[in-house]
Amino acid sequence: MTLYIVRHGRTEANASGLLLGRADPGLDEVGRRQAAAIAGAVPATAQVVSSPLRRCRETAAAIAGIDPDGVTVDERLVELNYGELDLVPLSEIPAELWAAWRADPGFRPPGGETLEELARRVGTALDELAPAATGGDVVVVTHVSPVKAALAWCLGVGIEVSWRSFVGQASITRIGFTNGRGPSLLTFNAEAHLDGI
């Protein structure tokens, strides 16, 4: 069956071009429409698991048709901790900091988390969800960096791939499990369900 890795719908911080990590805004109006569109693009019977942050819980609630407080949460699916860079405009992050970050998966933004740490915690969560996805469908609602970590996990490559991949808001990545084999990438960053939003 299939593991659906979903990025949450849009927030005002996303629309404003801010680096959004552990800050906890909810979805904006566009994000709510995106979440409703995701609900129509994944199996209604799927198990739904979410990051603890509000934007993901609201997206997951729209998918599952329940209250956000009733969403099943896995803390390991939370966004990368950007530390002091959280809510900083992307345009204001110095070029030399971006270069250092891209060059070293062990780079830690001030007060934050490394990509290697992110990859380990997301990989562990997906290892535990994989058995459920072999016999049914599982929807994981998370953030841009964990989606990229899921891509690396599926392909069996380093987290460095995150710098060479783009994940749109409310996009869906599908990872299949067939005949007892390991994960197989079916689609990445699918956005057709968002047409007209």
C-alpha positions in Angstrom: 0.0 0.0 0.0 1.1 3.6 0.3 2.7 6.1 2.6 1.4 9.6 1.7 3.9 12.3 2.9 2.0 15.6 2.9 3.3 19.1 3.5 0.8 21.3 5.4 -1.2 24.1 3.8 -0.1 27.7 3.7 0.3 30.0 6.6 0.7 33.8 6.6 4.3 33.3 7.5 4.8 31.1 4.5 3.1 33.7 2.3 5.3 36.4 3.7 8.6 34.6 2.9 9.6 33.8 6.4 11.7 30.8 7.5 9.1 28.9 9.5 10.3 26.3 11.9 9.0 25.8 15.4 6.8 28.9 15.5 3.2 27.8 15.6 0.8 29.8 13.3 -2.3 28.2 11.9 -3.3 28.0 8.3 -4.4 31.0 6.4 -7.5 31.0 4.2 -5.5 29.6 1.2 -4.1 27.0 3.5 -7.5 25.9 4.6 -8.6 25.5 1.0 -5.4 23.5 0.2 -6.1 21.2 3.2 -9.6 20.5 1.9 -8.1 19.7 -1.5 -5.7 17.2 0.0 -8.6 15.5 1.7 -10.0 14.7 -1.8 -6.6 13.4 -3.0 -5.8 10.7 -0.4 -7.8 7.6 0.6 -10.6 8.4 3.0 -9.8 5.3 5.0 -6.1 6.1 5.6 -4.5 6.3 9.0 -3.5 10.0 9.6 -0.5 11.0 11.7 0.7 14.6 12.1 3.5 16.9 13.4 2.4 18.5 16.6 2.4 22.0 15.2 -0.9 23.7 14.5 -0.6 24.1 10.8 -0.1 20.4 10.4 -2.8 19.4 12.9 -5.3 21.7 11.0 -4.3 20.1 7.7 -4.5 16.6 9.2 -7.9 17.4 10.7 -9.3 18.4 7.3 -8.0 15.2 5.8 -9.4 13.0 8.6 -12.6 15.0 9.1 -12.0 15.5 12.8 -11.2 18.3 15.2 -7.5 19.3 15.2 -7.3 18.3 18.9 -8.2 14.8 18.0 -5.4 14.3 15.5 -2.8 11.6 16.2 0.6 13.4 16.7 4.1 12.1 16.4 6.6 14.7 17.8 9.4 13.4 15.5 7.5 14.8 12.5 8.0 18.4 13.7 9.8 20.9 11.4 13.5 21.4 11.6 14.5 23.6 14.5 15.8 26.8 12.9 16.8 28.3 16.3 17.4 32.0 16.1 16.5 32.0 12.4 12.9 31.1 13.0 10.6 33.7 11.4 13.5 35.5 9.8 12.8 36.6 6.2 14.5 34.3 3.8 15.9 37.3 1.9 17.7 38.4 5.1 19.7 35.3 5.7 23.3 36.0 4.7 24.7 34.2 1.7 27.6 32.9 3.6 25.3 31.2 6.1 23.4 29.5 3.3 26.7 28.3 1.8 27.8 26.9 5.1 24.5 25.1 5.6 24.5 23.6 2.1 28.1 22.4 2.5 27.6 20.5 5.7 24.7 18.4 6.9 26.1 18.7 10.4 25.8 22.5 10.3 23.7 23.8 13.2 22.0 27.2 12.9 22.4 29.2 16.1 20.2 27.5 18.7 18.8 25.0 16.2 19.1 21.5 14.8 21.3 19.9 12.1 19.9 18.2 9.0 21.5 15.0 10.2 19.5 15.1 13.4 16.4 15.8 11.4 17.1 12.8 9.1 17.6 10.5 12.1 14.3 11.3 13.9 12.2 11.4 10.7 13.8 8.1 9.5 13.0 6.4 12.8 9.4 7.6 12.7 9.0 6.3 9.1 10.7 3.0 10.0 7.9 2.5 12.6 5.1 3.6 10.2 6.3 1.5 7.3 4.7 -1.8 8.6 1.3 -0.1 8.7 1.8 1.2 5.2 2.5 -2.3 3.9 -1.0 -3.4 4.7 -2.9 -0.1 4.4 -2.6 3.6 3.6 -0.9 6.0 6.0 -1.0 9.8 5.6 1.9 11.7 7.3 1.2 15.5 7.6 4.5 17.3 8.2 6.7 20.2 7.0 9.1 21.0 4.2 12.3 19.7 5.8 10.8 16.4 7.1 9.3 15.8 3.6 12.8 16.1 2.2 14.1 13.8 4.9 11.4 11.3 3.9 12.7 11.5 0.3 16.2 10.7 1.5 14.9 7.8 3.7 13.0 6.3 0.8 15.8 6.6 -1.7 18.5 5.5 0.8 20.6 8.6 0.2 22.1 11.3 2.4 20.1 14.2 3.7 22.2 16.4 1.3 19.5 15.6 -1.3 17.3 18.1 0.5 19.1 21.0 -1.1 18.4 19.6 -4.5 14.6 19.1 -4.1 11.7 21.4 -3.9 8.6 20.8 -1.8 5.5 22.9 -2.5 2.9 23.8 0.2 0.2 21.2 0.4 2.0 18.9 -2.0 1.8 15.1 -1.7 4.7 12.6 -2.0 3.8 8.9 -2.3 6.0 6.1 -1.2 4.8 2.6 -2.1 5.4 -0.8 -0.4 4.7 -3.9 -2.5 5.6 -7.6 -2.2 7.5 -7.2 1.0 10.1 -5.0 -0.6 11.3 -1.8 0.9 10.0 1.7 0.1 9.7 2.8 -3.5 9.1 6.4 -4.6 5.9 6.7 -6.6 5.5 10.4 -6.9 7.2 13.5 -5.4 5.8 17.0 -4.8 2.5 16.2 -6.6 0.3 19.4 -6.8 -2.4 18.6 -9.3 -5.0 18.5 -6.6 -4.3 22.2 -5.9 -5.3 23.4 -9.4 -7.6 26.4 -9.2 -6.6 27.3 -5.6 
